Amino acid sequence: NERLEDPRPEPEEFIRDGDRLIVLCTWRARVPSTGRDVAARVAHVFTLERGDLPLPEQRVTSFEMIADTAAFAAALAEADSG
């Protein structure tokens, strides 16, 4: 958070499959030294307890983030060089 401003995921699609919820996002932030906006594609994968219940009544039992690490690394390199 010190090297990038306003980091945030922007959810675009929610995919439900039994006890698994996949959220496709674009992660966005700004490089303070250049003012440039950066973006990386991300998927959040949640495993839920009791997938048969409505979502608010479930508990997350695991979380995995799959990300475009090259885009993250480029954004951090730009922040470090600025």
SERO-4910 file (N, C-alpha, C, O; in steps of 0.05 Angstrom, whole numbers):
BEGIN
 pado doro    nc1    nc2    nc3   cac1   cac2   cac3    cc1    cc2    cc3    oc1    oc2    oc3
  Asn    A     16    -24      0      0      0      0     17     25      0      7     46     -8
  Glu    A     42     24      9     59     47      9     68     55    -20     73     78    -25
  Arg    A     70     35    -37     80     40    -64     58     46    -85     64     56   -106
  Leu    A     34     38    -78     12     42    -97    -11     56    -82    -16     50    -59
  Glu    A    -26     73    -96    -48     87    -84    -75     74    -93    -77     64   -115
  Asp    A    -93     74    -74   -121     65    -80   -123     38    -92   -137     34   -112
  Pro    A   -108     17    -81   -111    -10    -92   -139    -21    -87   -149    -19    -64
  Arg    A   -151    -33   -107   -178    -44   -103   -184    -64   -125   -176    -61   -148
  Pro    A   -198    -85   -118   -209   -104   -138   -236    -93   -147   -252    -83   -131
  Glu    A   -241    -96   -173   -267    -89   -184   -280   -114   -195   -274   -123   -217
  Pro    A   -298   -126   -179   -311   -151   -188   -327   -147   -214   -340   -127   -217
  Glu    A   -325   -167   -231   -338   -166   -257   -357   -189   -262   -378   -186   -275
  Glu    A   -350   -212   -250   -367   -236   -255   -365   -254   -231   -344   -258   -219
  Phe    A   -388   -265   -223   -390   -284   -201   -399   -311   -212   -420   -312   -226
  Ile    A   -384   -332   -207   -391   -358   -217   -394   -377   -193   -375   -380   -177
  Arg    A   -417   -389   -191   -423   -407   -168   -424   -435   -178   -438   -441   -198
  Asp    A   -410   -453   -165   -411   -482   -171   -410   -497   -145   -389   -504   -135
  Gly    A   -434   -503   -134   -436   -518   -109   -423   -503    -86   -432   -482    -79
  Asp    A   -402   -515    -75   -389   -502    -52   -366   -484    -60   -349   -477    -43
  Arg    A   -365   -477    -85   -344   -459    -95   -356   -434   -107   -375   -435   -123
  Leu    A   -344   -411   -101   -351   -385   -112   -326   -373   -125   -306   -370   -111
  Ile    A   -328   -367   -150   -305   -354   -165   -314   -326   -172   -335   -322   -184
  Val    A   -297   -307   -165   -302   -279   -171   -280   -269   -190   -256   -268   -182
  Leu    A   -287   -262   -215   -268   -252   -234   -267   -221   -230   -288   -208   -230
  Cys    A   -243   -210   -228   -240   -182   -222   -218   -170   -240   -202   -184   -252
  Thr    A   -218   -144   -240   -194   -129   -248   -184   -114   -224   -200    -99   -212
  Trp    A   -159   -118   -217   -147   -104   -194   -135    -78   -205   -120    -79   -224
  Arg    A   -142    -56   -193   -133    -30   -202   -119    -14   -180   -125    -18   -156
  Ala    A   -100      3   -188    -86     20   -169    -73     43   -186    -74     43   -210
  Arg    A    -61     62   -171    -47     84   -184    -19     85   -174    -14     81   -150
  Val    A      0     89   -192     28     92   -184     32    122   -177     32    139   -195
  Pro    A     37    128   -151     38    156   -143     60    172   -157     56    196   -163
  Ser    A     83    160   -162    106    174   -173    101    183   -202    113    202   -212
  Thr    A     84    168   -217     78    175   -245     50    183   -250     43    195   -270
  Gly    A     32    177   -231      4    183   -235    -10    163   -253    -34    166   -259
  Arg    A      4    143   -263     -7    123   -281    -25    103   -267    -18     94   -245
  Asp    A    -47     97   -279    -65     76   -269    -55     49   -280    -47     47   -303
  Val    A    -56     29   -262    -47      2   -270    -70    -17   -265    -87    -12   -248
  Ala    A    -70    -39   -280    -92    -59   -277    -80    -87   -281    -61    -91   -296
  Ala    A    -91   -106   -267    -84   -134   -270   -109   -151   -266   -126   -145   -250
  Arg    A   -111   -173   -282   -133   -191   -280   -129   -209   -256   -106   -218   -250
  Val    A   -151   -215   -241   -149   -231   -217   -174   -249   -215   -196   -241   -224
  Ala    A   -171   -273   -204   -193   -290   -198   -191   -297   -168   -170   -306   -159
  His    A   -212   -292   -153   -214   -300   -125   -231   -325   -124   -253   -326   -135
  Val    A   -220   -346   -112   -234   -372   -110   -240   -377    -81   -221   -381    -65
  Phe    A   -265   -378    -74   -273   -384    -46   -285   -412    -45   -301   -419    -62
  Thr    A   -277   -427    -25   -291   -452    -19   -309   -447      5   -300   -435     25
  Leu    A   -334   -455      3   -354   -449     23   -363   -474     38   -364   -496     26
  Glu    A   -369   -470     63   -381   -492     78   -411   -492     73   -424   -471     74
  Arg    A   -422   -515     68   -451   -519     64   -461   -503     39   -477   -485     42
  Gly    A   -450   -511     16   -457   -498     -9   -487   -499    -16   -495   -485    -35
  Asp    A   -502   -514     -1   -531   -516     -7   -547   -493      6   -570   -489      0
  Leu    A   -534   -478     25   -548   -456     38   -545   -430     22   -527   -428      6
  Pro    A   -562   -410     28   -559   -384     15   -531   -372     23   -522   -377     45
  Leu    A   -520   -357      5   -492   -347      9   -488   -333     35   -468   -338     48
  Pro    A   -506   -315     44   -501   -301     70   -500   -320     94   -489   -313    115
  Glu    A   -510   -345     91   -510   -363    114   -486   -383    113   -484   -401    130
  Gln    A   -468   -379     94   -445   -397     91   -420   -385    103   -419   -361    108
  Arg    A   -401   -402    107   -375   -394    118   -353   -401     98   -354   -422     87
  Val    A   -335   -382     94   -312   -387     76   -292   -406     90   -284   -399    113
  Thr    A   -285   -428     78   -266   -446     90   -239   -445     77   -219   -454     89
  Ser    A   -237   -434     53   -211   -429     40   -214   -407     19   -235   -402      9
  Phe    A   -191   -395     14   -190   -373     -6   -164   -376    -22   -143   -381    -11
  Glu    A   -167   -372    -48   -143   -373    -66   -146   -349    -85   -167   -344    -95
  Met    A   -123   -336    -90   -123   -314   -109   -105   -322   -132    -82   -329   -128
  Ile    A   -115   -320   -156   -100   -326   -180    -97   -299   -194   -117   -286   -200
  Ala    A    -73   -291   -200    -68   -264   -210    -48   -263   -233    -31   -281   -235
  Asp    A    -50   -242   -248    -30   -236   -269     -6   -224   -255     -4   -200   -252
  Thr    A     12   -241   -246     35   -232   -230     54   -214   -245     67   -197   -234
  Ala    A     55   -218   -272     73   -201   -288     63   -172   -287     79   -153   -285
  Ala    A     36   -168   -288     25   -141   -286     30   -129   -259     36   -105   -256
  Phe    A     27   -145   -237     33   -135   -210     62   -127   -208     68   -106   -197
  Ala    A     80   -144   -217    109   -139   -215    116   -114   -231    133    -98   -221
  Ala    A    105   -110   -254    111    -86   -270    101    -61   -256    116    -41   -256
  Ala    A     78    -62   -243     68    -39   -229     86    -32   -205     91     -9   -200
  Leu    A     95    -53   -191    113    -48   -168    140    -38   -177    152    -21   -163
  Ala    A    150    -48   -199    176    -39   -210    174    -10   -218    192      6   -213
  Glu    A    151     -2   -230    147     26   -238    146     44   -213    157     65   -213
  Ala    A    132     34   -192    130     50   -168    157     53   -155    163     75   -144
  Asp    A    174     33   -156    200     34   -144    220     52   -159    238     64   -147
  Ser    A    216     54   -185    234     70   -202    227     99   -203    243    116   -211
  Gly    A    202    106   -194    193    134   -197    201    152   -175    194    175   -175
***
